[in-house]
Amino acid sequence: MAKVSCDFRYLLIPAAFVFIYIQMRLFTTQSEYADRMAEAVDAEHHCTSQIRLLIDQISMQQEQIVALEEGKKRKDQECAQLKTLVNDLEKKALQRVIDKTKVPVAAVVIMACNRADYLERTVASVLKYQSSVASKYPLFVSQDGSDPRVKTKALSYKELTYMQHIDYDPVHTDRPGELIAYYKIARHYKWALDELFYKHNFDRVIILEDDMEIAPDFFDYFEAAAALLDKDKSIMAVSSWNDNGQKQFVYDPYALYRSDFFPGLGWMLTRSVWNELSPKWPKAYWDDWLRLKDNHNGRQFLRPEVCRTYNFGEHGSSMGQFFEKYLAPIKMNDVKVDWKSQDLSYLTEEKYAQYFADILKAAKPVPGTDPALMASNIEGDIRIQYRDQSDFEYIAQQFGVFEEWKDGVPRTAYKGVVVFRYHPPRRVFLVGPDSLQQLGIENA
């Protein structure tokens, strides 16, 4: 019995070792399992992160695909618009080829500042006759300054191009008390003509002011005159104005004259003349500056007997100067003259002096101290000699025509001769002391 008990104890020792070994293996296995579980969890987290990253990348790619599709749609729309534009341009280019003979005669610019109501009246008058010849006479409004009413009014017309002259440079007058307006006007004219000749590249420009109306044959007159202006370089500019164009002094809507006095008030010049004038353009009083002999250098101006413009600007920079006496009574032509059928070759330099001399020689000389009274009692054209400027002023006052001279030249004069109607159709010629000699008239 004791032997059996001893053997059992011996068996417990191996059993304990086996148990301990099994426990150690279990612990090792559990540790390995825990490590693997941790690795599995880490791997799962990594996989989850990768999946999320892939999902984000897929989402971004989908957004890019959508953006590319939208971009493609925009490109397709732009292509369609470009095709339409190209087609339109091709049509316009073709139209320009078809209309290539319709080269503009001249740009027409209306000089404006701060009189919106005057501008509206002027534009209405111009468009009445310009619309049918718009391709020959592109219309512009050039505003000096920033008066909002004038700008709004000008921009309301689709038939014209608006230009704006903004000048911040201070004005320094040459003499105390001078109106700054005359300096600003001169700056505006130079800027506008530079724009039209050098930026827009026109060959000729017609200048109107914002207080003018035009006659029915205004554009036909200037088209006919443009041919003379190009051909005869002794003609510096063409005007639509006659200073002595009051109702009582005019008669013949077909009559045109050369003059040594710049008329202004609706006039046309060429780029070649502007090339000469632009670099030396004056600071002020540009119209009187153009009347100086040094600036027109023996050249002359064309003018009509009956005005092709009417100046209604009683209020302006000149403070209504001479308006009631000289401007309000002006007769604007209301006859539609067919200028294309008129032979104007008599106005060229080589023919005009003889033409004018012939009609002057045919006029009856009137002596005496009361020429207006004597003229009333003589039929046909008459001529009256004046000795000097004061004598001219006295005689002009008798008839009521302009007495003013500039740089030795009476208004409207040609070779010192001023012509106007008196009790029409009679013509009166006021003849300078050496006018007959200049015209080659002897023993008259």
C-alpha positions in Angstrom: 0.0 0.0 0.0 2.8 2.3 0.8 4.6 1.4 -2.4 1.5 2.2 -4.4 1.2 5.7 -2.6 4.8 6.4 -3.4 4.3 5.6 -7.1 1.4 8.0 -7.3 3.5 10.8 -6.0 6.1 10.0 -8.6 3.4 10.3 -11.2 2.2 13.7 -10.0 5.6 15.3 -10.7 5.5 14.6 -14.5 1.9 15.6 -14.5 2.7 18.9 -13.0 5.4 19.5 -15.6 3.0 18.6 -18.3 0.4 21.0 -16.9 3.0 23.8 -16.6 4.1 23.1 -20.1 0.5 23.1 -21.4 -0.1 26.4 -19.6 3.0 28.0 -21.0 2.0 26.9 -24.5 -1.5 28.2 -24.0 0.0 31.5 -22.8 2.3 31.6 -25.8 -0.6 30.7 -28.1 -2.8 33.4 -26.6 0.0 36.0 -26.9 0.6 35.0 -30.5 -3.2 35.2 -31.1 -3.4 38.6 -29.4 -0.5 39.8 -31.6 -2.2 38.5 -34.7 -5.5 40.0 -33.7 -3.7 43.3 -33.2 -2.1 42.9 -36.6 -5.5 42.0 -38.1 -7.1 45.1 -36.5 -4.2 47.3 -37.8 -4.6 45.6 -41.2 -8.3 46.2 -41.1 -7.8 49.9 -40.1 -5.3 50.2 -42.9 -7.6 48.6 -45.4 -10.4 50.9 -44.2 -8.1 53.9 -44.7 -7.1 52.7 -48.2 -10.7 52.1 -49.1 -11.7 55.5 -47.9 -8.8 57.0 -49.8 -9.9 55.1 -52.9 -13.4 56.3 -52.4 -12.2 59.9 -52.1 -10.1 59.5 -55.2 -13.0 58.0 -57.1 -15.2 60.9 -55.9 -12.6 63.4 -57.0 -12.3 61.7 -60.4 -16.0 61.7 -60.7 -16.1 65.5 -59.9 -13.3 66.0 -62.5 -15.2 64.0 -65.0 -18.3 66.1 -64.4 -16.2 69.3 -64.6 -14.6 68.1 -67.8 -18.1 67.3 -69.2 -19.3 70.8 -68.3 -16.1 72.3 -69.7 -16.7 70.3 -72.9 -20.3 71.7 -73.1 -19.0 75.2 -72.6 -16.3 74.7 -75.3 -19.0 73.3 -77.6 -21.1 76.4 -76.9 -18.1 78.7 -77.4 -17.3 76.9 -80.7 -20.8 77.3 -81.9 -20.7 81.0 -81.0 -17.4 81.4 -82.7 -18.8 79.7 -85.8 -21.7 82.1 -85.8 -19.3 85.1 -85.3 -17.1 83.9 -88.1 -20.1 83.5 -90.4 -21.3 87.0 -89.5 -17.8 88.4 -90.1 -17.6 86.6 -93.4 -20.9 88.1 -94.4 -19.8 91.5 -93.4 -16.5 91.1 -95.2 -18.4 90.0 -98.3 -20.7 93.0 -97.9 -17.7 95.3 -97.6 -16.3 93.8 -100.8 -19.7 94.4 -102.5 -19.8 97.9 -101.1 -16.1 98.7 -101.7 -17.1 101.6 -104.0 -18.9 103.2 -101.1 -15.8 104.8 -99.6 -16.8 107.5 -97.0 -16.8 111.0 -98.4 -16.1 112.4 -95.0 -16.7 111.8 -91.3 -19.2 114.2 -89.8 -18.5 115.3 -86.3 -20.8 117.4 -84.1 -18.8 119.3 -81.5 -20.7 119.4 -78.2 -20.2 120.4 -74.6 -23.0 121.1 -72.2 -26.1 121.9 -74.3 -28.2 118.7 -74.4 -31.3 120.3 -75.9 -29.2 122.0 -78.6 -27.5 118.7 -79.4 -30.8 116.9 -79.8 -32.0 119.5 -82.3 -28.8 119.3 -84.3 -28.7 115.5 -84.4 -32.3 115.4 -85.5 -31.6 117.7 -88.3 -28.5 115.8 -89.4 -30.1 112.3 -89.2 -33.0 113.6 -91.3 -30.7 113.8 -94.3 -27.8 111.6 -93.3 -29.6 108.3 -92.8 -29.9 107.6 -96.6 -26.1 108.3 -97.1 -24.8 107.0 -93.7 -22.1 104.9 -95.4 -20.7 108.0 -97.1 -20.9 110.2 -94.0 -20.2 108.3 -90.7 -21.6 110.4 -87.9 -19.8 111.3 -84.6 -20.5 113.4 -81.6 -17.5 114.7 -79.7 -18.2 116.0 -76.2 -15.8 118.2 -74.4 -16.2 117.5 -70.7 -18.5 115.3 -68.7 -21.9 116.9 -68.7 -24.1 113.8 -68.0 -27.1 115.1 -70.0 -25.1 115.5 -73.1 -23.4 112.1 -72.7 -26.7 110.4 -72.1 -28.3 112.1 -75.1 -25.4 111.3 -77.4 -25.3 107.6 -76.3 -29.0 107.3 -76.9 -28.4 107.4 -80.7 -27.4 104.1 -82.3 -26.7 105.9 -85.6 -23.6 107.7 -84.4 -20.3 107.1 -82.5 -19.7 109.0 -79.3 -16.3 110.4 -78.4 -15.4 112.2 -75.1 -12.6 114.7 -74.5 -11.6 114.9 -70.8 -9.0 117.6 -70.2 -7.8 118.1 -66.7 -4.9 120.5 -67.6 -5.4 124.0 -66.1 -6.1 126.8 -68.6 -3.8 129.8 -68.5 -5.1 132.7 -70.6 -2.7 135.0 -72.4 -4.5 138.1 -71.2 -6.5 138.9 -68.0 -10.3 138.7 -68.4 -10.3 136.3 -71.4 -12.9 133.6 -71.4 -11.4 130.2 -70.6 -14.1 128.7 -72.9 -12.2 129.8 -76.1 -9.1 127.9 -74.9 -11.0 124.8 -74.1 -12.8 124.9 -77.4 -9.4 125.0 -79.3 -8.1 122.1 -77.3 -11.3 120.1 -78.0 -11.1 120.8 -81.8 -7.5 119.6 -82.0 -8.2 116.5 -80.0 -11.3 115.6 -82.0 -9.6 116.2 -85.4 -6.5 114.2 -84.4 -8.8 111.3 -83.4 -10.8 111.3 -86.7 -7.8 111.8 -89.0 -5.1 109.7 -87.2 -7.0 107.1 -85.1 -10.1 106.5 -87.4 -8.0 107.3 -90.5 -10.6 109.4 -92.4 -9.4 111.4 -95.5 -11.9 114.3 -94.9 -13.8 115.6 -91.9 -16.9 117.9 -91.8 -17.1 119.9 -88.6 -20.5 120.9 -87.2 -21.3 122.5 -83.9 -24.1 121.5 -81.6 -26.3 124.5 -82.5 -26.7 123.9 -86.2 -29.3 122.6 -88.6 -28.5 121.5 -92.1 -30.1 122.0 -95.5 -31.6 119.2 -97.6 -28.7 119.2 -100.1 -26.0 119.6 -97.4 -24.4 116.2 -98.1 -24.7 116.4 -101.9 -23.0 119.8 -101.7 -20.1 118.5 -99.8 -19.7 115.5 -102.0 -19.5 117.7 -105.1 -17.0 120.0 -103.2 -14.9 117.1 -102.1 -13.9 116.4 -105.7 -12.7 120.0 -106.1 -10.9 119.9 -102.7 -8.9 116.9 -103.8 -8.2 118.2 -107.2 -7.3 121.9 -106.4 -4.8 122.3 -103.7 -5.3 126.1 -103.7 -8.6 125.4 -101.9 -7.9 125.0 -98.2 -11.4 124.1 -97.0 -15.0 124.1 -98.0 -17.7 125.8 -96.0 -21.5 125.6 -96.0 -21.7 129.2 -94.6 -21.9 132.7 -96.0 -21.4 135.5 -93.4 -23.6 137.8 -95.5 -26.2 135.0 -96.0 -29.1 136.9 -94.5 -32.4 136.6 -96.3 -32.2 140.1 -97.9 -28.7 139.5 -99.3 -29.1 136.1 -101.1 -30.9 134.8 -104.1 -29.3 131.9 -106.1 -29.0 128.5 -104.4 -26.7 127.3 -107.2 -24.1 130.1 -106.8 -20.7 129.2 -105.2 -17.7 131.5 -104.6 -14.1 131.4 -103.6 -13.1 133.5 -100.6 -9.9 134.6 -98.9 -11.8 134.7 -95.6 -12.4 131.5 -93.7 -16.2 131.2 -93.1 -16.3 128.3 -90.7 -19.7 127.2 -89.3 -20.0 123.8 -91.1 -16.8 123.2 -93.0 -14.7 120.4 -94.4 -11.0 119.9 -94.6 -8.7 117.1 -95.7 -6.1 115.1 -93.8 -3.2 116.7 -95.7 -4.3 120.2 -94.6 -4.7 118.9 -91.0 -1.2 117.4 -91.1 -0.1 121.0 -91.6 -2.3 122.6 -89.0 -2.3 120.1 -86.2 1.4 120.7 -85.0 0.9 124.5 -84.7 -2.8 124.6 -83.6 -3.4 127.7 -81.5 -4.2 127.8 -77.8 -7.4 129.8 -78.4 -9.5 131.6 -81.1 -8.8 128.9 -83.6 -11.2 130.3 -86.3 -9.6 133.8 -86.3 -6.2 132.0 -86.3 -7.2 130.2 -89.5 -8.0 133.6 -91.0 -4.4 134.8 -90.7 -2.7 135.0 -94.1 0.3 133.2 -92.7 -1.8 130.2 -92.0 -3.8 129.9 -95.3 -0.7 130.9 -97.3 -2.6 132.2 -100.4 -5.1 129.4 -100.4 -8.8 130.1 -100.5 -12.1 128.7 -99.3 -15.3 127.7 -101.1 -18.6 129.0 -99.8 -22.2 129.1 -101.1 -24.3 132.2 -101.7 -27.2 130.5 -99.8 -26.1 128.9 -96.5 -26.3 125.1 -96.2 -26.4 125.4 -92.4 -28.4 127.5 -89.9 -26.9 128.5 -86.6 -29.6 128.7 -83.9 -27.2 129.1 -80.9 -28.2 132.3 -79.3 -26.7 131.2 -76.0 -23.1 129.9 -76.0 -19.5 130.8 -75.6 -19.9 134.0 -77.8 -22.7 135.2 -75.5 -25.1 135.5 -78.4 -22.7 137.9 -80.2 -24.2 139.3 -83.4 -27.0 136.7 -83.2 -30.0 139.0 -83.6 -28.5 141.1 -86.4 -26.4 138.5 -88.3 -27.3 135.0 -87.4 -31.0 134.9 -86.8 -31.9 136.3 -90.3 -29.7 133.8 -92.1 -31.5 132.1 -95.0 -30.8 128.3 -95.1 -31.3 126.7 -98.5 -34.5 124.8 -98.9 -34.0 123.8 -102.6 -32.8 120.3 -103.3 -30.0 121.1 -105.8 -28.7 118.2 -107.9 -25.0 118.9 -107.4 -24.0 115.8 -109.3 -25.3 117.4 -112.5 -23.5 120.8 -111.9 -20.3 121.7 -113.6 -18.2 123.3 -110.9 -15.0 123.5 -112.9 -15.3 127.3 -113.0 -14.3 127.3 -109.3 -10.9 125.9 -110.0 -7.9 128.2 -109.5 -7.0 128.4 -113.2 -10.6 129.4 -114.2 -12.1 131.3 -111.3 -10.2 134.6 -111.5 -11.3 135.1 -115.1 -14.9 134.0 -114.3 -15.1 136.4 -111.4 -13.4 139.2 -113.4 -16.0 138.8 -116.2 -19.0 139.2 -114.0 -17.3 142.1 -112.1 -16.5 143.9 -115.3 -20.2 143.7 -116.4 -21.3 145.4 -113.2 -22.1 149.2 -113.4 -19.8 151.4 -111.4 -21.6 153.6 -108.8 -19.8 156.7 -107.4 -21.0 159.0 -104.7 -21.4 159.2 -100.9 -24.8 157.4 -100.7 -24.2 154.2 -102.6 -27.1 152.3 -101.1 -29.6 154.9 -102.3 -28.0 155.1 -105.7 -28.0 151.3 -106.0 -31.7 151.2 -105.5 -32.3 153.3 -108.6 -30.0 151.3 -110.9 -31.0 148.0 -112.6 -28.6 145.1 -112.9 -25.3 144.4 -111.0 -23.3 147.3 -109.6 -19.9 147.8 -108.2 -18.7 150.3 -105.6 -15.1 151.2 -105.0 -13.8 151.6 -101.4 -10.5 153.3 -100.5 -9.6 151.6 -97.3 -10.9 149.7 -94.3 -12.7 152.7 -92.8 -14.3 153.5 -96.1 -15.4 149.9 -96.5 -16.9 149.9 -93.0 -18.9 153.1 -93.9 -20.3 151.6 -97.1 -21.0 148.2 -95.5 -22.9 149.9 -92.8 -25.1 151.6 -95.4 -26.2 148.3 -96.8 -26.2 146.4 -93.5 -23.6 143.7 -94.4 -20.7 142.6 -92.2 -18.2 145.4 -91.6 -15.5 143.2 -89.9 -12.0 142.6 -91.3 -9.4 140.1 -90.2 -5.8 140.5 -91.1 -6.6 142.9 -93.9 -9.4 140.8 -95.4 -13.1 141.7 -95.2 -15.6 138.9 -94.4 -16.5 136.9 -97.6 -14.0 138.8 -99.7 -12.2 137.5 -102.8 -9.3 139.6 -104.0 -10.7 142.4 -101.8 -14.2 142.1 -103.4 -17.3 141.5 -101.3 -20.4 140.4 -103.2 -24.0 140.2 -102.0 -27.5 140.6 -103.3 -29.4 143.9 -102.9 -33.0 144.0 -103.9 -32.4 140.6 -105.6 -31.4 139.4 -108.1 -29.2 142.5 -108.3 -25.6 141.9 -107.1 -23.5 144.5 -105.4 -19.7 144.3 -105.5 -17.7 146.2 -103.0 -14.4 146.5 -104.7 -11.0 147.1 -103.0 -8.5 149.7 -104.0 -6.3 147.2 -105.9 -8.9 144.5 -106.6 -9.3 145.3 -110.3 -5.6 145.1 -110.7 -5.4 141.7 -108.9 -8.1 140.4 -111.3 -6.4 141.8 -114.4 -9.2 144.2 -115.2 -8.2 147.4 -117.0 -10.1 150.5 -118.1 -13.2 149.3 -116.3 
